[in-house]
Amino acid sequence: MTDAAIIMIKQGISGLPVIESPDKVEQPIGVISKSDIGRALTTKERAC
């Protein structure tokens, strides 16, 4: 998740595709957005 956040900030984008690579064949399985990362970080803080 941290890598995705860094890429989004550096590139000025708000989302990235999530790719699964079974048997070296890349398949898109979803999208991660800035709000997904923010939500995950907020949830993690509350758990601590």
BAFI-3210 file (N, C-alpha, C; in Angstrom, 3 decimals, decimal comma, padded with zeros to 6 digits):
// residues 48
n [1|2|3|4|5|6|7|8|9|10|11|12|13|14|15|16|17|18|19|20|21|22|23|24|25|26|27|28|29|30|31|32|33|34|35|36|37|38|39|40|41|42|43|44|45|46|47|48]
n.u [000,813|001,953|003,810|002,073|000,823|002,999|003,665|001,285|001,311|003,747|003,244|000,956|-001,634|-004,859|-005,543|-004,764|-004,363|-004,990|-003,168|-003,110|-000,896|-000,968|000,821|002,480|000,815|-000,618|-003,441|-006,019|-007,542|-008,792|-009,063|-007,134|-007,584|-006,896|-008,603|-009,107|-006,619|-006,382|-008,563|-007,728|-005,437|-006,558|-008,227|-006,282|-004,953|-006,930|-007,049|-004,768]
n.v [-001,180|001,245|001,673|002,103|004,492|006,272|006,243|007,334|009,930|011,005|010,882|012,330|011,233|009,702|007,065|003,549|000,597|-002,723|-005,564|-009,006|-011,734|-014,616|-017,418|-015,842|-014,330|-011,331|-010,013|-007,713|-006,960|-005,109|-001,749|000,635|003,453|006,906|007,455|004,887|004,228|006,234|005,523|002,993|003,664|005,267|003,420|001,670|003,340|003,673|001,109|000,857]
n.w [000,000|000,726|-001,329|-003,478|-002,675|-002,732|-005,466|-006,546|-005,434|-006,450|-009,216|-009,482|-009,590|-009,015|-008,673|-009,072|-011,064|-009,849|-010,149|-010,825|-011,084|-011,969|-012,991|-014,594|-016,210|-016,545|-014,940|-014,597|-011,503|-009,974|-008,601|-006,847|-004,841|-003,829|-001,722|-000,754|000,347|002,295|003,933|004,813|006,292|008,289|009,577|010,500|012,351|014,297|015,304|016,789]
ca.u [000,000|002,835|004,350|001,008|000,654|004,151|003,498|000,193|001,754|004,775|002,683|-000,213|-002,810|-005,716|-005,821|-003,895|-004,949|-004,441|-002,913|-002,739|-000,045|-000,796|001,509|003,089|-000,187|-001,177|-004,878|-006,519|-008,558|-009,435|-008,441|-006,922|-007,669|-006,394|-009,527|-008,877|-005,415|-006,741|-009,446|-006,914|-004,577|-007,423|-008,633|-005,088|-004,704|-007,940|-006,769|-003,589]
ca.v [000,000|002,405|001,879|002,677|005,888|007,032|006,380|008,268|011,284|011,440|010,994|013,193|010,481|009,373|005,643|002,607|-000,735|-003,827|-006,625|-010,333|-012,358|-016,064|-018,017|-014,764|-013,681|-010,239|-009,831|-006,678|-007,472|-004,011|-000,424|001,227|004,900|007,658|007,299|003,546|004,306|007,045|004,719|001,937|004,280|005,706|002,209|001,157|004,202|003,378|-000,201|000,935]
ca.w [000,000|000,771|-002,675|-004,293|-002,256|-003,225|-006,922|-006,805|-005,089|-007,409|-010,563|-009,444|-010,021|-007,880|-008,588|-009,786|-011,217|-009,067|-011,122|-010,326|-012,099|-011,870|-014,146|-015,396|-017,049|-015,761|-015,054|-013,688|-010,582|-009,262|-008,602|-005,527|-004,961|-002,683|-000,593|-000,195|001,183|003,462|004,776|005,432|007,297|009,396|010,279|011,188|013,504|015,321|015,874|017,667]
c.u [000,866|003,406|003,314|000,819|001,780|004,039|002,422|000,598|002,740|004,200|001,454|-001,478|-003,602|-006,046|-004,861|-004,625|-004,248|-004,363|-002,533|-001,947|000,113|-000,140|002,043|002,115|-000,859|-002,670|-005,317|-007,622|-009,249|-008,671|-008,266|-006,888|-007,059|-007,306|-009,416|-007,688|-005,705|-007,596|-008,647|-006,023|-005,375|-007,858|-007,476|-004,801|-005,665|-007,661|-005,610|-003,903]
c.v [001,257|002,705|002,537|004,152|006,755|007,266|007,415|009,709|011,796|011,693|011,913|012,511|010,038|007,889|004,819|001,274|-001,735|-005,013|-007,912|-011,022|-013,865|-016,590|-016,974|-014,092|-012,602|-010,075|-008,729|-007,253|-006,357|-002,719|000,008|002,740|005,577|007,483|005,911|003,568|005,103|006,269|003,643|002,508|004,724|004,506|001,642|001,995|003,893|002,054|-000,155|001,482]
c.w [000,000|-000,601|-003,572|-003,950|-002,796|-004,732|-007,233|-006,529|-006,126|-008,799|-010,624|-009,948|-008,795|-007,760|-009,419|-009,961|-010,295|-010,017|-010,404|-011,438|-011,891|-013,146|-015,123|-016,364|-016,202|-016,027|-014,098|-012,800|-009,803|-009,410|-007,153|-005,715|-003,731|-001,480|000,043|000,760|002,446|004,447|005,512|006,527|008,509|010,231|011,085|012,444|014,635|016,023|016,869|019,016]
res [m|t|d|a|a|i|i|m|i|k|q|g|i|s|g|l|p|v|i|e|s|p|d|k|v|e|q|p|i|g|v|i|s|k|s|d|i|g|r|a|l|t|t|k|e|r|a|c]
***
